[in-house]
Amino acid sequence: MFLGRIRRTPSSPVELVARRAPGELVSLAGLAPELDPAPGRELGADPVAALDLFGLDRLSELAASRGGSLLDESAVLFEPPVATCTKICCLALNYQEHADESGLEVPPEPVLFFKPPSALVGHNHPVLPPARTRHLEHEVELAVVIGKVTRDLPAERWREAVAGYTVINDMTARDLQLANIARNVPWDQSKGFDTFAPVGPYLATVDEVPDPQALELTLEVDGQVRQRANTRQMVFGLPRLIADLSDGMTLMPGDLIATGTIAGIAPLKDGDTMRATVEGIGTLVNTVKFRSA
């Protein structure tokens, strides 16, 4: 099942939708009282909360019913497919070839950095780098969507934490990052600007992704493939990552784990359109619009 959060117009409320067929969405609003969009009630447009309340089977039944209005995927405005997110947990250097191109060694333990939830932006929304940077780079990644409150979860039980998966593009102001690395100071800001965490279009539920460690990742810029690899090449797989991140830190429903990018990072120019694809999960499209200095 593919669940999304959309608006019909910029001023309309956010609705929870399911993708019924390629290009065709069905609104779940009105199919159950809990799914109605309403001020102050997040559940109505929260895929993670809806999965927790109804379960996958019942939610699938609602999506297949004839009660929901049908929408054209190309005619709606996408929001990030998580309604609440307390943190975006990002992994650095989790693919050998990306470490090699960066001139760095693969770390002996997972290396974590954070993006703020304010960096989230949806499918087809522009990425807007601040004027302080002129060197922006793309980083396609598989993102894990946390489905329940999780702490100290053993690696063998990692699936218990997962509501589904989505696509994330870890945008990076590389000039600022490298300057801070050279000064030996934190470089979180270079990753955390507004719109620097494009995500979506959908949350793909776990039944859609039998093996998240066997997915092709690609990123195209204006039709040119720049990044291509497979999640089987991760240095630290999902069991290790979820166990490590939840060791002493609570993961909350809607939190995202960006599992690391692959080789092929490269600069972007104003007007470039990125297509970040994770096999079986979706294609996330965003266009870069540099702000005038």
Secondary structure as GFF3:
##gff-version 3
##sequence-region A 1 293
A	DSSP	beta_strand	2	7	.	.	.	ID=ss1
A	DSSP	beta_strand	15	21	.	.	.	ID=ss2
A	DSSP	beta_strand	24	27	.	.	.	ID=ss3
A	DSSP	three_ten_helix	33	35	.	.	.	ID=ss4
A	DSSP	three_ten_helix	42	45	.	.	.	ID=ss5
A	DSSP	alpha_helix	47	64	.	.	.	ID=ss6
A	DSSP	beta_strand	70	72	.	.	.	ID=ss7
A	DSSP	three_ten_helix	73	75	.	.	.	ID=ss8
A	DSSP	beta_strand	77	79	.	.	.	ID=ss9
A	DSSP	beta_strand	88	92	.	.	.	ID=ss10
A	DSSP	alpha_helix	96	101	.	.	.	ID=ss11
A	DSSP	beta_strand	111	115	.	.	.	ID=ss12
A	DSSP	three_ten_helix	117	119	.	.	.	ID=ss13
A	DSSP	beta_strand	120	121	.	.	.	ID=ss14
A	DSSP	beta_strand	136	137	.	.	.	ID=ss15
A	DSSP	beta_strand	140	146	.	.	.	ID=ss16
A	DSSP	three_ten_helix	155	161	.	.	.	ID=ss17
A	DSSP	beta_strand	162	169	.	.	.	ID=ss18
A	DSSP	beta_strand	172	173	.	.	.	ID=ss19
A	DSSP	alpha_helix	174	182	.	.	.	ID=ss20
A	DSSP	alpha_helix	189	192	.	.	.	ID=ss21
A	DSSP	beta_strand	197	205	.	.	.	ID=ss22
A	DSSP	three_ten_helix	206	208	.	.	.	ID=ss23
A	DSSP	beta_strand	216	221	.	.	.	ID=ss24
A	DSSP	beta_strand	224	230	.	.	.	ID=ss25
A	DSSP	three_ten_helix	231	233	.	.	.	ID=ss26
A	DSSP	alpha_helix	238	245	.	.	.	ID=ss27
A	DSSP	beta_strand	256	258	.	.	.	ID=ss28
A	DSSP	beta_strand	267	268	.	.	.	ID=ss29
A	DSSP	beta_strand	273	278	.	.	.	ID=ss30
A	DSSP	beta_strand	282	287	.	.	.	ID=ss31
###
